[in-house]
Amino acid sequence: MSLDQAYWEQRYEAGATGWDTGGPTRPLTTYFNQLKNKNVSIIIPGAGNAYEAEYLFNNGFRNVVVLDFAKQPLDHIQSRIPTFPSDQLIQDDFFDHQGNYDLIIEQTFFCAIDPTLRKEYVQKCKELLNPGGKLVGLLWSTPMNENQPPFGGSIEEYRELFRDDFQLDVLEASYNSIKPRAGREAFIKLIRR
């Protein structure tokens, strides 16, 4: 299976977006609510309908970049939030994207990429983050599909994957996941070394 732009465009066209929660999830809004610096530079890769970006924007964060392979979710964001800067809605491949950020928000993107690219994902996050920057979000902490996204994993696997390039500040079972995901997510707050 090729998880390329055409694949994701087709998923949106078909309405095959089971990952879409219809709003920002509680673990991330809880994290966002404790952020003091609203000038922090943030990227949300593979953002889909980017409810997290909408939440941040509505709470005064203006330096938020939304990145997705597919055009359709970016158009949805622009129609939902007409004042969101269009130059911060970027259609691009995460692995080709260039920039420097203080914070990467992870919400269903990691589980959507081919698992053979996970080490490359870690390196790309490290490349995009400023020194001391953070990778924060949710990862599936359960076995899932082997032949199509979402792809799962385990906390032990993630510790091994990230430990050389990130300080593992928080990597544990999420205590406040939304009901359909309860007991199946790990919350991460990883600091770039």
ChimeraX attribute file (.defattr): number of C-alpha atoms within 10 A of each C-alpha:
attribute: neighborCount
match mode: 1-to-1
recipient: residues
	/A:1	7
	/A:2	9
	/A:3	13
	/A:4	12
	/A:5	16
	/A:6	11
	/A:7	14
	/A:8	21
	/A:9	16
	/A:10	13
	/A:11	14
	/A:12	15
	/A:13	11
	/A:14	9
	/A:15	9
	/A:16	11
	/A:17	13
	/A:18	8
	/A:19	13
	/A:20	13
	/A:21	12
	/A:22	9
	/A:23	12
	/A:24	19
	/A:25	16
	/A:26	13
	/A:27	18
	/A:28	20
	/A:29	13
	/A:30	11
	/A:31	12
	/A:32	16
	/A:33	10
	/A:34	8
	/A:35	10
	/A:36	8
	/A:37	9
	/A:38	16
	/A:39	12
	/A:40	15
	/A:41	19
	/A:42	25
	/A:43	24
	/A:44	22
	/A:45	26
	/A:46	25
	/A:47	24
	/A:48	26
	/A:49	24
	/A:50	24
	/A:51	18
	/A:52	22
	/A:53	25
	/A:54	19
	/A:55	16
	/A:56	20
	/A:57	17
	/A:58	12
	/A:59	12
	/A:60	11
	/A:61	19
	/A:62	18
	/A:63	17
	/A:64	25
	/A:65	22
	/A:66	26
	/A:67	24
	/A:68	25
	/A:69	23
	/A:70	24
	/A:71	18
	/A:72	17
	/A:73	21
	/A:74	23
	/A:75	14
	/A:76	14
	/A:77	20
	/A:78	15
	/A:79	11
	/A:80	13
	/A:81	14
	/A:82	10
	/A:83	9
	/A:84	19
	/A:85	13
	/A:86	14
	/A:87	8
	/A:88	15
	/A:89	20
	/A:90	18
	/A:91	18
	/A:92	18
	/A:93	15
	/A:94	19
	/A:95	13
	/A:96	7
	/A:97	14
	/A:98	11
	/A:99	9
	/A:100	17
	/A:101	22
	/A:102	19
	/A:103	25
	/A:104	24
	/A:105	23
	/A:106	23
	/A:107	24
	/A:108	21
	/A:109	20
	/A:110	22
	/A:111	21
	/A:112	17
	/A:113	18
	/A:114	17
	/A:115	17
	/A:116	8
	/A:117	12
	/A:118	16
	/A:119	12
	/A:120	12
	/A:121	18
	/A:122	18
	/A:123	14
	/A:124	16
	/A:125	24
	/A:126	24
	/A:127	15
	/A:128	20
	/A:129	23
	/A:130	18
	/A:131	14
	/A:132	15
	/A:133	23
	/A:134	25
	/A:135	24
	/A:136	21
	/A:137	22
	/A:138	27
	/A:139	27
	/A:140	24
	/A:141	23
	/A:142	15
	/A:143	12
	/A:144	14
	/A:145	12
	/A:146	11
	/A:147	9
	/A:148	14
	/A:149	18
	/A:150	20
	/A:151	21
	/A:152	19
	/A:153	19
	/A:154	16
	/A:155	19
	/A:156	11
	/A:157	10
	/A:158	17
	/A:159	15
	/A:160	9
	/A:161	15
	/A:162	20
	/A:163	14
	/A:164	12
	/A:165	15
	/A:166	21
	/A:167	16
	/A:168	19
	/A:169	12
	/A:170	13
	/A:171	19
	/A:172	18
	/A:173	20
	/A:174	21
	/A:175	13
	/A:176	16
	/A:177	19
	/A:178	15
	/A:179	8
	/A:180	8
	/A:181	12
	/A:182	13
	/A:183	16
	/A:184	19
	/A:185	25
	/A:186	24
	/A:187	23
	/A:188	23
	/A:189	22
	/A:190	23
	/A:191	23
	/A:192	24
	/A:193	16
